[in-house]
Amino acid sequence: MLHRLLCVFAACSFTAVIAVAADKSASDAKDLQGTWQAVDLEANGEKSPADQVKELQIVIKADEIFAVKPHGEDPRNKFKLDSSRTPKTIDLTPLDGPRKGGIVAGIYSLQNGQLRLCINIFGKDPARRPTEFKTQAGDGVGLVTLERAKQE
């Protein structure tokens, strides 16, 4: 009887942990909604020039994320967050283009009004998740720091 009780308790505790993690991920997804302006950008270990950084905006609407550039939008992606991991993870699923339907793995941070995305966007194996917020020459990883875009 004690064994059954412990099993039930363990199952309920595990379910509660999953529910809390799902609630936190949903809360993060809600907090990410809107238009974000890049303030810093690097890829493959190289910082981008200030004019390129200034041109980049990211829009997050419902469960989609895409970049807006002066000459139009980048392909749209569905996204899924997991805030229970350290660092927090984001999986992008491109809705069109050469990687349509695949997974592009990344990590994210939302602190002090800044959103940081570190994504294996240019890599040969886009499902390989970065483990820290940095890029190195030839790694295929992009890192962008964003702040809420000012309303005009």
N, C-alpha and C positions, 0 to 999 in steps of 0.2 A: 504494500500500500504506500509506504514512504517513497519507494522508487517511482511509482506512478505520479505521486504528488510532485516530486522533484522534476520529473519530465514535463508535467503540465506547467509548472512554474517557469522552467527554462524556456519552453516554447512561448509562453506569454511574454516573458522578458525580451526575447529575441524579436518578437513581433512588435513590441513597443519601441525598441531601438530602431527598427526599420521604419516605423511610422514617424518617429521624430526626425530621422534623416530625410525622409521624403518631404516632411513639412518644411525643413530648413532649406532644402533644394528648391522647393516651390516658392518659399519666401525670397530666396536669392534671385530666382527667375523674375519675380515681380519687381524686385529692386533694380534689376538690370534694364527694364523697359525704358525706351526712349532713344534719343539721339546723343551720341557721344563724340567728342572732338579729340583727335589724337594730339598729345603733347610731347610724345617721345616715341620713336619707332626705330627698330633695328631688325636686321635679318642676316643670318649667316655670319654673325660676329661683327657686322658693320653698321654703324649709326647712319640713318637716313638724313639727307640734307633738310634743313628747316622748312624749305618751301614744299617739299614732298609731305612732310609731317603735317603741315598746315592744311594741305588739301584733303587729308583723309578724315572721313567721318564714318562711324559705325552706327547702324540703326538696328535696334532690337525691338521687335514687335511680335507679341504672342510668343510662339516657339520658333521664330525665324530670326536670323541674324544675317546682315549683309553690309558691305562697305559701299559708301557713296563717294564717287570721285568726280572731278570736274566734267568728265566725258561720259557720265552715266553710272550705272550700278554694276557692282560685281555680281557674280552668280549668288543666288539665295541659298541659304543653308538652314536646315532644321538644327536645333541644338538641344542637348540634354545635359543637365548638370548633376554632379554628385558632390554635395557639400560635406559628406561624411568622411571623405578622404583627405589626406594631408600630403601635398597641397590639394585644394579643391580641383575637381576635374570637369572638363567640358568636352563633349564629343560633338563634332559637327558632321552633318550628313548633307553633302551637296545635292541640290535638287536638279542641277543640270551641269553641263561641262564634262570634261574627261574623267572626273572622279565621282560622277553622279552615283548616288546610292551607297558609296563607300563611307568609311569612317575616317575623319581627320581628327586626331587626338590632341588635346591640349590641357592646360591648367589655367586657372583664373584666380584672381584675388579682387575683392571689393573692400577697400579700406580708405577711410579719410576722404571720401568723395572721389576716389580714383578707382578705375577699373583697369586691371592689368590682365592681358591675354597673352599667353605664350603657347603658340600652336605650331605643330609640325606641318606647316602648310606647303612647303616647297620640297620636302624630303621624299626620298625614293620609297620609303615605307611610312606613309602618313598615319598609320595606326600606332606607330611607336610614339608613346607619350613622353613629352619633356618631363623632367623630374624637378627642375628648378627654373627660376625666372632669369634665364640668360641664354645667349646664343653663342655659337662658335662657328668659325669658318667651315663652310661646307656641310653643316648639320641639317640644313633645310628648315630650320626653326625661325619663326618670326615672333617678335615680342613688341607689343604695343601698349603704351600707357595712355589712358583716356580720361577725360573729365567731361561732365555734362556739358553739352553744347548750349551756349547762351541763346535765349530766345530773341529773335529779331522783331 
